[in-house]
């Protein structure tokens, strides 16, 4: 488990609109049994998304949008094996989180 790993959404009933979650928690907090994540939304699930706050990521060839307002915590046992990584989008992800937490 590592920052920017992508997992299937553990909440089965939300998977149609939010098929994945993105781990955003620092790797320095690896000893905790929880992971802070944000959902990744399929196009059309949420209206009014912007590229700065909701950057587009590709997961298995599918475009999904980061949704920082849906920030959640999951136990390690709920996340299982990563299906991908968004490390290549680290700057866009950090910019979205800065906008959420700092307003810029």
C-alpha positions in Angstrom: 0.0 0.0 0.0 1.4 3.3 -1.0 0.3 6.9 -1.6 -1.4 7.3 -5.0 -2.3 3.6 -5.2 -5.7 3.0 -6.8 -8.1 0.3 -5.5 -11.6 -0.9 -6.4 -14.1 1.0 -4.3 -14.8 -1.1 -1.2 -18.4 0.2 -1.1 -20.0 -2.1 -3.6 -23.2 -0.1 -4.0 -21.2 3.0 -5.0 -19.1 1.3 -7.6 -21.3 2.1 -10.6 -20.5 5.9 -10.3 -17.3 5.6 -8.2 -15.5 2.4 -9.3 -12.2 3.3 -7.6 -10.7 5.0 -4.7 -7.3 6.8 -4.6 -5.1 6.6 -1.5 -3.8 10.1 -0.7 -2.3 9.4 2.8 1.4 9.9 3.3 3.6 6.8 3.2 5.1 7.9 6.5 1.8 6.8 8.2 2.2 3.2 7.1 1.8 1.8 10.6 -1.8 2.8 10.9 -4.5 0.3 9.9 -6.5 3.0 8.1 -6.0 4.7 4.8 -7.3 8.1 3.7 -8.7 7.9 0.2 -10.8 9.9 -2.3 -13.3 8.4 -4.7 -12.7 8.4 -8.5 -15.9 9.2 -10.4 -17.0 8.1 -13.8 -17.8 10.9 -16.3 -21.3 12.2 -15.8 -21.6 11.0 -12.2 -21.2 14.5 -10.7 -22.0 17.8 -12.5 -19.8 20.9 -12.5 -16.4 19.3 -12.1 -13.3 21.3 -12.9 -9.9 20.0 -14.0 -8.0 21.8 -11.2 -10.2 20.4 -8.4 -11.2 17.2 -10.1 -8.3 16.1 -12.3 -8.8 13.3 -14.8 -6.9 10.0 -14.1 -6.8 7.0 -16.4 -7.5 3.6 -14.7 -7.4 0.5 -17.0 -8.0 2.8 -20.0 -11.0 4.4 -18.4 -11.0 8.2 -17.6 -12.2 8.9 -14.0 -12.3 12.2 -12.1 -10.9 12.7 -8.6 -13.6 13.9 -6.2 -11.8 15.3 -3.1 -15.1 16.2 -1.4 -15.8 12.5 -1.0 -12.7 12.0 1.2 -13.0 8.7 3.2 -11.1 6.4 5.5 -10.9 2.7 4.8 -9.2 -0.1 6.8 -6.3 -1.8 5.0 -8.3 -5.1 4.9 -11.0 -3.3 2.9 -8.7 -2.2 0.1 -7.1 -5.4 -1.0 -4.7 -5.3 -4.0 -4.1 -2.1 -5.9 -5.4 -2.0 -9.5 -3.1 0.8 -10.5 -1.1 3.9 -9.5 -1.6 7.6 -10.1 2.0 8.6 -9.2 2.4 10.1 -12.7 -0.4 12.6 -11.7 1.0 13.5 -8.3 1.2 17.2 -9.0 -2.4 17.4 -10.2 -3.6 15.4 -7.2 -1.6 17.6 -4.8 -3.0 20.7 -6.4 -6.6 19.4 -6.0 -5.9 18.6 -2.3 -4.4 22.0 -1.7 -7.6 23.5 -3.2 -9.7 21.4 -0.8 -7.6 22.1 2.3 -6.2 25.6 1.7 -8.4 27.1 -0.9 -5.8 27.6 -3.6 
